[in-house]
Amino acid sequence: MQRIIYTVLIVLFAAPTFLQAQQEMGAPNKIWSFPVVYAYDEEVTWYFDLSTTTFSPEEEIYLWAWSPSEPDAGNWENSSDFAHLKNEGNMIWSITLTPTQYFSKTIEEIAGSAGFWMRLKDRTGGRQSDVLSVDYTPFSSFYTANELIRSYPDAPSLNEGVSILFNSNLVAGFENAPSVHFHSGLNNWSVPQEYQAWIPEVSEKTKLKNLGDGFYKMDFVPSEYYDNIPDGFIMENITFLIVATDWAANSGDQVINAAEFIPPPPTTFKFFSLQISKKDFL
C-alpha cells in the first residue's frame, strides 16, 4: 500500500514539472503549398509562416504528423532527420515531400484519411506548436468538367503560387504532342515569357507537366517566373496561349485576371521623448 501511495505522489509531483517543460509555442500565421494543387503522389513543398509563434528565428524545427500516418513514431524526444524543416528566413520554414512516400500510404488511403494533421516542434519535443492541419485542394473534378482551362486560385497574385490546368482533349492538334508549353505574359504581354523551342532552357522552363490522358498542369510564382518585372509592378492579368511542340497547335488566347492588389500600409514614424518626467509614470 505504501508503495502505491509513493508512486502516486511521485506522479503528482512530477506532472507540474513535465507540463512546465512542455512549451506551447502558438499557431502558425499561415500555411501554404507549392504547387498550389498537387496529386498525393506528386512532390510538394509545404510552407509554414511562424511569425505569430514564439519559436526563435534560428530554431531547428521538425514535423511530427499522426495523420494519415505517424512516420516518426517513437521519436518524439529525438526527431529523425527526414522530419527536419528548412529555414527559409523571415520566420518561414518548409518541408518538401511526396505524401504517398512520406506517409507510406496509397493515394486511396490518404484520400480516405482525416487529412494531414501534425505539430511542429524542436528536436527534443520540449517546444511545440498548436495542433495544425495542411489543407488539401482536390482537382479531380477538372477531368470531367469539360473546361479548357482552370486556375488555382482563380485570381492569382504576383508573389504567390498559381496552378493552371489544361485539357488538350478539347483542342485539335495536341494528340501525341511530345510536349506542351506555356507562351505567356503579364498585363497583356507587357512582361512576356515566350515559348522559344530553339532555346533548350526556355523550352524546359515553359513546359507543362503531363498529368496523362491529355491533361496538363503549369505551376509557377509569377514574380519568380517572369524576368525583368519593373519595381512597383501591379499584376492585372496573365495572358497566354498553351502550345504544342513547335507550335503544331495552340489553345487560342487565354486570360486569367489577377486578385485585387491591396497596397501595404504606409510607413509610420514615431518620435520618443528624450526626457522622462513624473507625468510619464502617471
TABELMO-V484333 format. One record per backbone hydrogen bond with DSSP energy under -0.5 kcal/mol. NH is the residue of the N-H (numbers start at 1). CO is the residue of the C=O. Records with the same first field share a line. If there is no record, write none. Layout:
BEGIN
NH=CO / CO
END
This chain:
BEGIN
5=1
6=2
7=3
8=4
9=5
10=6
11=7
12=8
13=9
14=10
15=11
16=12
17=13
18=14
19=15
20=16
21=17
22=18
23=21 / 126
25=23 / 128
29=49
30=49
32=47
34=45
42=39
44=97
45=34
46=44 / 95
47=32
48=93
49=30
50=48 / 91
53=50
54=25
59=56
61=59
62=121
63=83
64=119
65=63
66=117
67=117
71=69
73=70
75=72
78=75
79=123
83=80
84=81
85=61
86=94
88=86 / 92
89=92
92=89
93=48
94=86
95=46
97=44
99=42 / 97
100=40
101=98
102=98
103=99
105=100
110=106
111=107
112=108
113=110
116=134
117=67 / 115
118=132
119=64
121=62
122=127
125=122
128=23
129=120
130=26
132=118
134=116
135=133
138=136
142=139
143=140
144=141
145=142
150=165
152=163
160=157
162=220
163=152
164=218
165=150 / 163
166=216
167=148
168=166 / 214
170=167
171=168
174=171
177=174
181=243
182=206
183=181 / 241
184=182 / 193
185=239
186=191
187=237
190=186 / 187
191=186
193=184
196=194
197=195
199=196
200=198
202=199
203=199
204=200
205=201
206=202
207=204
208=180
209=217
211=209 / 215
212=215
215=212
216=166
217=209
218=164
220=162
222=160 / 220
223=158
224=221
225=221
226=222
230=228
233=230
235=233
238=256
239=185
240=254
241=183
243=181 / 241
244=249
245=179
247=244
248=245
251=242
254=240
256=238
258=236
259=156
263=261
280=277
281=277
282=278
END
